[in-house]
């Protein structure tokens, strides 16, 4: 079973001059019933799927965002790389020096 790709415009922040296009796959209710493992695999890849009944879109299947514990522990990673060393200057100072005076 292969899901159909649909190119549909989406308006960003309600501005008509900022149209973004993205590919969204389309599946029927029958496809969902008989080919759920394939549709689940697409959702696990992070793709959105339009669910249709009688050629009308009735729902959007959107993958769940990962939970906070799924992200790496950046503080522990930083401690492992840098140990207890401290920077001589803060990142804010470095950026300010690079930008100079306006």
ChimeraX commands (.cxc) that place a marker at each C-alpha (Angstrom):
marker #1 position 0.00,0.00,0.00 radius 0.5
marker #1 position 1.33,3.40,-0.89 radius 0.5
marker #1 position -0.01,6.59,0.61 radius 0.5
marker #1 position -0.83,9.40,-1.79 radius 0.5
marker #1 position 1.15,12.62,-1.49 radius 0.5
marker #1 position -0.73,15.89,-1.54 radius 0.5
marker #1 position 0.90,19.28,-1.97 radius 0.5
marker #1 position -1.21,21.80,-0.14 radius 0.5
marker #1 position -0.56,25.43,0.77 radius 0.5
marker #1 position -0.46,26.42,4.41 radius 0.5
marker #1 position -0.63,30.03,5.53 radius 0.5
marker #1 position 1.94,31.03,8.12 radius 0.5
marker #1 position 0.70,33.35,10.87 radius 0.5
marker #1 position -2.33,34.34,8.79 radius 0.5
marker #1 position -0.24,36.38,6.35 radius 0.5
marker #1 position -1.31,35.78,2.77 radius 0.5
marker #1 position 2.11,36.70,1.38 radius 0.5
marker #1 position 3.89,34.00,3.40 radius 0.5
marker #1 position 2.68,30.74,1.88 radius 0.5
marker #1 position 4.55,27.59,2.83 radius 0.5
marker #1 position 4.05,24.33,0.95 radius 0.5
marker #1 position 4.61,20.98,2.53 radius 0.5
marker #1 position 3.93,17.43,1.48 radius 0.5
marker #1 position 1.21,15.72,3.41 radius 0.5
marker #1 position 0.27,12.13,2.73 radius 0.5
marker #1 position -3.36,11.14,2.41 radius 0.5
marker #1 position -4.99,7.90,3.53 radius 0.5
marker #1 position -8.58,6.74,3.57 radius 0.5
marker #1 position -10.40,5.26,6.55 radius 0.5
marker #1 position -10.18,1.92,4.76 radius 0.5
marker #1 position -6.40,2.29,4.42 radius 0.5
marker #1 position -6.19,3.05,8.13 radius 0.5
marker #1 position -8.17,-0.06,8.94 radius 0.5
marker #1 position -6.38,-2.51,6.67 radius 0.5
marker #1 position -2.88,-1.01,6.46 radius 0.5
marker #1 position -2.32,0.44,9.91 radius 0.5
marker #1 position 1.31,-0.79,10.29 radius 0.5
marker #1 position 2.37,1.15,7.17 radius 0.5
marker #1 position 0.59,4.30,8.33 radius 0.5
marker #1 position 2.08,3.92,11.80 radius 0.5
marker #1 position 5.54,3.64,10.24 radius 0.5
marker #1 position 4.96,6.92,8.37 radius 0.5
marker #1 position 3.87,8.61,11.61 radius 0.5
marker #1 position 6.96,7.27,13.40 radius 0.5
marker #1 position 9.06,8.94,10.69 radius 0.5
marker #1 position 7.43,12.26,11.67 radius 0.5
marker #1 position 5.12,12.66,8.68 radius 0.5
marker #1 position 1.63,14.11,8.92 radius 0.5
marker #1 position -1.22,12.21,7.28 radius 0.5
marker #1 position -4.62,13.46,6.15 radius 0.5
marker #1 position -7.41,11.01,6.89 radius 0.5
marker #1 position -10.18,11.05,4.27 radius 0.5
marker #1 position -13.66,9.60,4.05 radius 0.5
marker #1 position -15.54,9.85,0.76 radius 0.5
marker #1 position -12.70,12.04,-0.59 radius 0.5
marker #1 position -13.22,14.63,2.15 radius 0.5
marker #1 position -10.59,15.30,4.78 radius 0.5
marker #1 position -11.99,14.41,8.19 radius 0.5
marker #1 position -8.81,14.42,10.30 radius 0.5
marker #1 position -5.10,15.10,10.41 radius 0.5
marker #1 position -2.91,12.45,12.00 radius 0.5
marker #1 position 0.07,14.22,13.56 radius 0.5
marker #1 position 2.96,12.42,15.27 radius 0.5
marker #1 position 3.47,13.03,18.98 radius 0.5
marker #1 position 6.46,15.18,19.95 radius 0.5
marker #1 position 9.14,13.43,21.99 radius 0.5
marker #1 position 8.92,13.92,25.74 radius 0.5
marker #1 position 11.43,15.99,27.66 radius 0.5
marker #1 position 13.25,12.89,28.94 radius 0.5
marker #1 position 13.88,11.83,25.33 radius 0.5
marker #1 position 16.30,14.76,24.91 radius 0.5
marker #1 position 19.93,14.32,25.95 radius 0.5
marker #1 position 21.16,15.77,29.23 radius 0.5
marker #1 position 23.16,18.72,27.88 radius 0.5
marker #1 position 24.43,19.75,31.31 radius 0.5
marker #1 position 25.95,16.31,31.91 radius 0.5
marker #1 position 27.43,16.32,28.42 radius 0.5
marker #1 position 28.99,19.73,29.03 radius 0.5
marker #1 position 30.47,18.56,32.35 radius 0.5
marker #1 position 31.89,15.48,30.66 radius 0.5
marker #1 position 33.53,17.53,27.86 radius 0.5
marker #1 position 34.73,20.57,29.80 radius 0.5
marker #1 position 34.94,19.31,33.38 radius 0.5
marker #1 position 35.13,22.13,35.93 radius 0.5
marker #1 position 36.85,24.58,33.60 radius 0.5
marker #1 position 35.21,27.96,33.38 radius 0.5
marker #1 position 35.29,30.30,30.41 radius 0.5
marker #1 position 37.32,33.47,30.79 radius 0.5
marker #1 position 34.60,35.48,29.07 radius 0.5
marker #1 position 30.90,34.86,28.72 radius 0.5
marker #1 position 29.28,34.16,25.38 radius 0.5
marker #1 position 27.41,37.46,25.67 radius 0.5
marker #1 position 30.68,39.37,25.91 radius 0.5
marker #1 position 32.12,37.53,22.91 radius 0.5
marker #1 position 29.06,38.26,20.76 radius 0.5
marker #1 position 29.03,41.93,21.83 radius 0.5
marker #1 position 32.69,42.31,20.86 radius 0.5
marker #1 position 32.10,40.69,17.46 radius 0.5
marker #1 position 29.14,42.95,16.70 radius 0.5
marker #1 position 30.91,46.11,17.75 radius 0.5
marker #1 position 29.15,49.40,18.30 radius 0.5
marker #1 position 26.23,50.27,16.04 radius 0.5
marker link #1:1,2 radius 0.2
marker link #1:2,3 radius 0.2
marker link #1:3,4 radius 0.2
marker link #1:4,5 radius 0.2
marker link #1:5,6 radius 0.2
marker link #1:6,7 radius 0.2
marker link #1:7,8 radius 0.2
marker link #1:8,9 radius 0.2
marker link #1:9,10 radius 0.2
marker link #1:10,11 radius 0.2
marker link #1:11,12 radius 0.2
marker link #1:12,13 radius 0.2
marker link #1:13,14 radius 0.2
marker link #1:14,15 radius 0.2
marker link #1:15,16 radius 0.2
marker link #1:16,17 radius 0.2
marker link #1:17,18 radius 0.2
marker link #1:18,19 radius 0.2
marker link #1:19,20 radius 0.2
marker link #1:20,21 radius 0.2
marker link #1:21,22 radius 0.2
marker link #1:22,23 radius 0.2
marker link #1:23,24 radius 0.2
marker link #1:24,25 radius 0.2
marker link #1:25,26 radius 0.2
marker link #1:26,27 radius 0.2
marker link #1:27,28 radius 0.2
marker link #1:28,29 radius 0.2
marker link #1:29,30 radius 0.2
marker link #1:30,31 radius 0.2
marker link #1:31,32 radius 0.2
marker link #1:32,33 radius 0.2
marker link #1:33,34 radius 0.2
marker link #1:34,35 radius 0.2
marker link #1:35,36 radius 0.2
marker link #1:36,37 radius 0.2
marker link #1:37,38 radius 0.2
marker link #1:38,39 radius 0.2
marker link #1:39,40 radius 0.2
marker link #1:40,41 radius 0.2
marker link #1:41,42 radius 0.2
marker link #1:42,43 radius 0.2
marker link #1:43,44 radius 0.2
marker link #1:44,45 radius 0.2
marker link #1:45,46 radius 0.2
marker link #1:46,47 radius 0.2
marker link #1:47,48 radius 0.2
marker link #1:48,49 radius 0.2
marker link #1:49,50 radius 0.2
marker link #1:50,51 radius 0.2
marker link #1:51,52 radius 0.2
marker link #1:52,53 radius 0.2
marker link #1:53,54 radius 0.2
marker link #1:54,55 radius 0.2
marker link #1:55,56 radius 0.2
marker link #1:56,57 radius 0.2
marker link #1:57,58 radius 0.2
marker link #1:58,59 radius 0.2
marker link #1:59,60 radius 0.2
marker link #1:60,61 radius 0.2
marker link #1:61,62 radius 0.2
marker link #1:62,63 radius 0.2
marker link #1:63,64 radius 0.2
marker link #1:64,65 radius 0.2
marker link #1:65,66 radius 0.2
marker link #1:66,67 radius 0.2
marker link #1:67,68 radius 0.2
marker link #1:68,69 radius 0.2
marker link #1:69,70 radius 0.2
marker link #1:70,71 radius 0.2
marker link #1:71,72 radius 0.2
marker link #1:72,73 radius 0.2
marker link #1:73,74 radius 0.2
marker link #1:74,75 radius 0.2
marker link #1:75,76 radius 0.2
marker link #1:76,77 radius 0.2
marker link #1:77,78 radius 0.2
marker link #1:78,79 radius 0.2
marker link #1:79,80 radius 0.2
marker link #1:80,81 radius 0.2
marker link #1:81,82 radius 0.2
marker link #1:82,83 radius 0.2
marker link #1:83,84 radius 0.2
marker link #1:84,85 radius 0.2
marker link #1:85,86 radius 0.2
marker link #1:86,87 radius 0.2
marker link #1:87,88 radius 0.2
marker link #1:88,89 radius 0.2
marker link #1:89,90 radius 0.2
marker link #1:90,91 radius 0.2
marker link #1:91,92 radius 0.2
marker link #1:92,93 radius 0.2
marker link #1:93,94 radius 0.2
marker link #1:94,95 radius 0.2
marker link #1:95,96 radius 0.2
marker link #1:96,97 radius 0.2
marker link #1:97,98 radius 0.2
marker link #1:98,99 radius 0.2
marker link #1:99,100 radius 0.2
marker link #1:100,101 radius 0.2
marker link #1:101,102 radius 0.2
view
